[in-house]
Structure formats: C-alpha cells, structure tokens
C-alpha cells in the first residue's frame, strides 16, 4: 500500500491543496500522513487539522 505525505504550510492555498490531496488519496485507497510541522501557531494548527480530518 502506498503512503503519501502531505505537507501543509500556513497559507490558505496550501490548506486547499492539502484538502484535495486528502480526498484523492482516500479515493484511490492510499494511506496518507499530514506534515504540519511548518505551522507554528497551535490554534491555527488545530483548526487546520480539524478541517483536513473531517473527510
């Protein structure tokens, strides 16, 4: 099984791109991991994580 690492930065464009990648990976049956280490603000990181894991 393939594993895809999706890197997310703090800008909105990156979050939208990550949403598309998450949906593609789930549709194809691939595993994926989110890399949120480039986001410094904890509250923003929580918000983005909720957005990306709701699917």
N, C-alpha and C positions, 0 to 999 in steps of 0.2 A: 504494500500500500504506500502510495506517495505521501510525503508530508511537505506542506508548503508553509514557509514562514512569511507572514505578512507584517511588514514594518510600517508603523504609523508614527508620523510626526505631529506637531501641534497645530498645523494649519488645517482648515476645513476641507480643502481639496484632497489632502491625504486621507482624511477620515472617509470621505465619499468613495474614494478609490478602494479603500480597505473594505467598505461595505460590499462593493461589487465583487471583490476578490473572495470574500467570505461566502457570498451566495454562489459564485462559480464553483468554489471548492466543494461546498456541500452538495451541489447539483451533480457534480462529477463523482462524488463519493470519496474525495480525498480528505485526508486529515490536514488540519492547519493549526498553526500556532501564531499568536499575536505577539509582536515585539513592541512594547510600549515604553521601552527604556529611554527614549528620546523626549518623553513628556515629563517635565519637571513638577508641575503643579499637581498635587494629589487629587484635588477636587475635579480638575479637568480630566485627569486620568480615569477617575471613577465614572464620570459622565460618558466618556468615550467607550469605556468597557461595557457599560450598560447598553449603549447604542449598538455595539458590534455583537453582543451575545444574545440579543433578543430574537434572532432568527432561528 
